Amino acid sequence: MPKPLPQSILFCCDHNAVRSPMAEGIMKQLFGADTYVQSAGLQNDLEIDGFAIAVCAEIDVELSRHRSRSFEEMEQWGDQLSSFDLIVALTPASHAKAQELTKCYHLEVQFWPISDPSAKGETRDAKLIAYRQSRDEILQKLRENWGSRERSS
């Protein structure tokens, strides 16, 4: 049975270039304006990954305009961690950092161990398979938690 949708959710990973932008984009596609969704990384040292853009485009999720940002930049730009109902960490390092940054806040931090596709595959096709697997893991976790509501306008 799906849980109630949080009013606001932050997805985080290490660089905000693959997994957390995919989760943000897919969540927005599935749930539209039903919840406020953002993503961030431990660091902002990479641009959005082209394979992440490609596999999300296959399911009509637009990522090419995503701009990577760190936790610090996110707060500088006006999104305070304390304003989120839920933080979903997609890597062990981002989970540890989210717990550290929110230890004084009353909000939930979850860890979804989504596989890292960036170091897998030698060929373009093999890489796409790895990225699709991570995308599909995210889709599955979203549906397990909140069902598959149609997008609201």
N, C-alpha and C positions, 0 to 999 in steps of 0.2 A: 504494500500500500504506500503510495507516494506521500511524502511529508509536505507540510505547508511550505510554500515558496518563501524564502527570506526576502525582506524588503530591499536588502542590499548585500552584495557578495563581491569579494575580492579574490581573484585567482592569482597565485604567485608561483614562480619557479626561479631558476637561477639567473637567467638573462632577459626574461620577458621577450624572447625571440621565437619560441617554438610552442611549448605546451600551454603556458598561461594565455598567450594571445588566441590560440586555438580554442581553449575553454571559454574565454570571454566572447569570442565571435559566435561560437556554437550556442552558448547560453542565450545570447541576444537573439539569434535566429529562432531558437525554440520558444522563448518566452517573451520576446519583444519588450514592451514597456511595463510588464508585470513586475519587474525587479530592476534595480540599479546595479549594473555590472561593470567592473573594472579589472585590470590586471596590472601586475608589477613584478619586478625581479629584484634579486639581491643586488645586481649590477645592471647598468645600462651601457654595455660595451659592445653590443651586437645589434645589427638591424634585423627586422623581421626576416625569417628564413624563407627563401623561395619555395622550398618543398612544402612548408606549412601552408603557404599561400595557395599552392597548386592543389593540395589534397582537400583543403577547405572549399576551394572554388568548385570542386566536384560535387559538393553538397549545397551549393549556392550560399556559401558563407564568404563574405568579402573581408580579406585581411590586408590587402596591399596598402591601405592607408594607415595601418597601425604604426604607431610610433612607440618604440620601446622606452620604458622608464623604470627607474629604480624606486624602492620604497621612499627614499629621501625626496626624489623629484615629485613623486605622487603627492606627498604632503605639502611640498612647496607650491604645487599647482592647485591646492585646495581640497584634496581628498584625504581627510584625517583617518587613520586606522580605526580610531574609536567610533567613527560614524558607521562602520560596517556591522551588519548583523552576523556575518559569517565570513571567515577567511578559509579558503581551500588551498592548501599547499600541495604542489604536484611533484616536489622533489624533497629528499630528506633535509638538505641544507636550508631550503626555503621554509620548511616546517619548523626547524629549530629557530630560525630568525623570527618567524611570525610569532612563535610562542614567547620568545624573548621580548619582542617589541610590544606585546599585548598583555604582559603579565599583570599589569595594573588595571586593565580594562575588563569589563564583563562582556565578553563576546566569545563565540565559539570558533575554535580553530580545528579544522579537520585535515587529515593527510590522506590524499589519494595517490597511491604509488603508480603513476603513469610512466610507462617505459620511455626512455630517451631514444628517439629515432636518429639523432644527429650523427652518431658514430657507427651506424649500421649500414650495410650494403656497399658494394663496390661499384655497381652500375646505377644508372639513373632509375631503371625499373626496380632494382632491389631497394634503392633508397625510398622510392615512392611506396613500395609495399610496407616498409618500416614506418613511414609517416602515416600511412592509412591505418596501421595497427594502433598507433598512439591516438589518432583522431577517433577511431572507433571505441577505444577504451574510455575516452572522455565522454563520448555520446552515451555509452552504456552506463557510466556513473551518473550522468545527469538524469537519465531516464529512471534509473533505480531510485534516485533520491526524490525527483519531482515529477515523474511521469513524462508525458509527451504532449503538453498543452499546445494548442495552436497559437500562433503569434497574435498578440493584440496590437491594434494600431494606436 
